[in-house]
Amino acid sequence: MSTIQAIDKEIASNLLQMSLIQKKAVLGVIKAIVSEDSDDFDREINRRINEYEIGSVTTYSFEESADRARQAYSKSKNK
């Protein structure tokens, strides 16, 4: 199986497991990618992938990000 086919299969598999909100978020990212100037976008994505692969950035899971967003929202409501 080629790399592209493997990626397509993984994307399709993950989409089947996503909620509507998650699918909307993915669609937003896809639309942003398509509308970006491809050279600038490609350079930025490659830079970020490289940083991720060499471990020079801190990453957060979806669950961690969602928890932090909920906490920030709760704090803002209590002000």
VENVENJO-V700241 format. One record per pair of residues at least 12 apart in sequence whose ideal C-beta (glycine too) atoms are under 6 Angstrom apart, sorted by the first residue. I is the first residue (numbers start at 1). J is the second residue. Records with the same first field share a line. If there is no record, write none. Layout:
I: J, J
This chain:
none
